[in-house]
Amino acid sequence: MPYRVTKLITFSYGHRLLNYDGPCRNLHGHNGKIEIILERPGLDARGMVIDFSEIRQKIKKWVDDNWDHRLILNAKDPGLKELRKLDPAVVPIEANPTAENLARFLFEKTKKLGFPVKEIKIWETESSWASYSGEGDKG
């Protein structure tokens, strides 16, 4: 049976969704939470899946530097150019900035950073979250 560890990271962000007919079509913000779930079949020489400080130093730092207190928008958002003039910290991504897409993006980033990621959950509110595990992907 594999071993798992989970690290929680909190961040604040704004977004809006394109092609959406609900209140999230408007610019708004969230105090989000990220659950990073890492898994290995065995433990390292220290008796750990990974040291929690490594997660903080790499993944939390990336979130703080790239998503925390940022406006995350679809790269096709018609307001992107003007909003970036007002604040160059606006972050474009290639998809609608839904919790599902943010979870997938961070899963892939965590994997590229060399972590044995099992699943990423993005909590948009206290009662709503989306997750991505990469299971079923063919590439």
FENBELGI-V703536 format. One line per field, one symbol per residue. ss: DSSP state (a for helix, b for strand, c for the rest). phi: phi as a letter, one per 20 degrees, with the letter a starting at -180 (. if undefined). burial: # if it has 9 or more other C-alpha atoms within 8 Angstrom, else .. A space follows every 50 residues. Layout:
BEGIN
ss: ???
phi: ???
burial: ???
END
This chain:
BEGIN
ss: ccbbbbbbbbbbbbbcccccccaaaccbbbbbbbbbbbbbcccccccccc caaaaaaaaaaaaaaacccbbbbbcccccaaaaaaaccccbbbcccccaa aaaaaaaaaaaaccccbbbbbbbcccccbbbbccccccc
phi: .feccccecdbdbdabdelcdcfffefaccdecdddddbbfbdffencfa fgfffffdfffffffdcflcddcffeffeggfffffbfefdecfcfffgf ffffgfgffffffneefdacddeecfccbccbcmfnfda
burial: ..###.#...#######......##....###########..#.....#. ....##.#######..##.######....#..##.....####..##.## ####.##..##.....#########...######.....
END
